[in-house]
Amino acid sequence: MEFFKQGDVERERLLPVSPLSDRTKKRNGPATGENQIGFFDVICNPLFSAWTKVFPECSSLLEQLNANLRHWQEDAENRFMEINVNSN
């Protein structure tokens, strides 16, 4: 929620609200599938993949990361389908 707090402060100070920090844009928040997938692809997956190569006994971490990624991929797909249904 710190993203939204940042956006609130920016709005109060009449500054442009940073991307992902605008609580009035429900589809643009940090907890949407589209944004989470990007975070997983760019940050989490490379980090955990490297970590488990060095420490193979931690492979359950990578397995959980992949389960979480599947959740966010389903979330993104469901939101996409919802937008298409509502736009028709």
NORGI-V577217 format. One record per residue. N is the residue number from 1. RES is the residue in three letters. SS is DSSP state (@ for helix, = for strand, . for the rest). NEAR is the number of other ideal C-beta (glycine too) atoms within 12 Angstrom. Layout:
N&RES&SS&NEAR / N&RES&SS&NEAR
//
This chain:
1&MET&.&13 / 2&GLU&@&13 / 3&PHE&@&23 / 4&PHE&@&23 / 5&LYS&@&17 / 6&GLN&@&22 / 7&GLY&@&26 / 8&ASP&@&19 / 9&VAL&@&17 / 10&GLU&@&20 / 11&ARG&@&19 / 12&GLU&@&11 / 13&ARG&.&12 / 14&LEU&.&8 / 15&LEU&.&14 / 16&PRO&.&12 / 17&VAL&.&24 / 18&SER&.&23 / 19&PRO&.&16 / 20&LEU&.&25 / 21&SER&.&25 / 22&ASP&.&23 / 23&ARG&.&24 / 24&THR&.&13 / 25&LYS&.&19 / 26&LYS&@&14 / 27&ARG&@&21 / 28&ASN&@&21 / 29&GLY&.&25 / 30&PRO&.&27 / 31&ALA&.&22 / 32&THR&.&26 / 33&GLY&@&27 / 34&GLU&@&24 / 35&ASN&@&25 / 36&GLN&@&28 / 37&ILE&@&26 / 38&GLY&@&20 / 39&PHE&@&22 / 40&PHE&@&29 / 41&ASP&@&20 / 42&VAL&@&12 / 43&ILE&@&17 / 44&CYS&@&24 / 45&ASN&@&23 / 46&PRO&@&16 / 47&LEU&@&19 / 48&PHE&@&25 / 49&SER&@&22 / 50&ALA&@&16 / 51&TRP&@&19 / 52&THR&@&22 / 53&LYS&@&15 / 54&VAL&@&14 / 55&PHE&.&14 / 56&PRO&@&13 / 57&GLU&@&11 / 58&CYS&@&18 / 59&SER&@&17 / 60&SER&@&15 / 61&LEU&@&23 / 62&LEU&@&26 / 63&GLU&@&15 / 64&GLN&@&17 / 65&LEU&@&27 / 66&ASN&@&21 / 67&ALA&@&15 / 68&ASN&@&22 / 69&LEU&@&25 / 70&ARG&@&18 / 71&HIS&@&19 / 72&TRP&@&28 / 73&GLN&@&22 / 74&GLU&@&17 / 75&ASP&@&24 / 76&ALA&@&24 / 77&GLU&@&18 / 78&ASN&@&17 / 79&ARG&@&25 / 80&PHE&@&19 / 81&MET&@&15 / 82&GLU&@&17 / 83&ILE&@&16 / 84&ASN&@&11 / 85&VAL&@&10 / 86&ASN&@&10 / 87&SER&@&8 / 88&ASN&.&7
//
